[in-house]
Amino acid sequence: MSKKHLYFILHKPYKVLSQFSDEDGNLGLNRIIDLPKDVYPVGRLDLDSEGLLILTNDKKLNHALLNPAHEHSRTYWVEVDGQPSGQSLKKLSSGVEINLKGSMYSTKPAEVKAIAPTVQEREPPVNYVKHPKRSWLEISLKEGKNRQVRKMTAKVGHPTLRLIRVSIGLLALGNMKPGQITQISKKSIYQKLGI
């Protein structure tokens, strides 16, 4: 009998690891959700990042999403320090050089625009005293290098204060609240991810 594949999307909260066990004093997903033992996150979001995380026991989906050849678009809402100029946005769009494990890497072209989203306050909030002037960007990438978005915004002089992944392909976070999880059908997730 073949194993039943399960698919979930989670709004990963700030300061929760993209793994089920706690580590170095940081909470794992096991603290906020309870899923069958064979279900794991596909890819990851950093401890200080929030947003859309896919969890499944379908190895085919895992491989298709993580294979760089498939170039799935990932969209992030990024709160940055200051107000980036048109020139800074153009630089981010056309690609910047970032440091990856000691080597310089030129990021691929990205879609970047200024936005004004309605976003629930995170816990704990951004330090507004230290960062009185802030703005939001929407950045869509077809690659996912380690801490790429943070390195890109820092490169143009606007460090990331908050980062939320809002979609992968057509699979969107929508109105899900931090810590909220929802099950999704195989047909729907494959369709939305274009697999």
Secondary structure, DSSP 8 states (H G I E B T S, - for coil): ------EEEEEE-TTB-SSSS-BTTBB-GGGT----TT-EEES---TT-EEEEEEES-HHHHHHHH-GGG---EEEEEEEES---HHHHHHHHH--EEEETTEEEE----EEEEE-------SS---TTT--SEEEEEEEES---TTHHHHHHHHTT--EEEEEEEEETTEE-TT--TT-EEE--HHHHHHHHT-
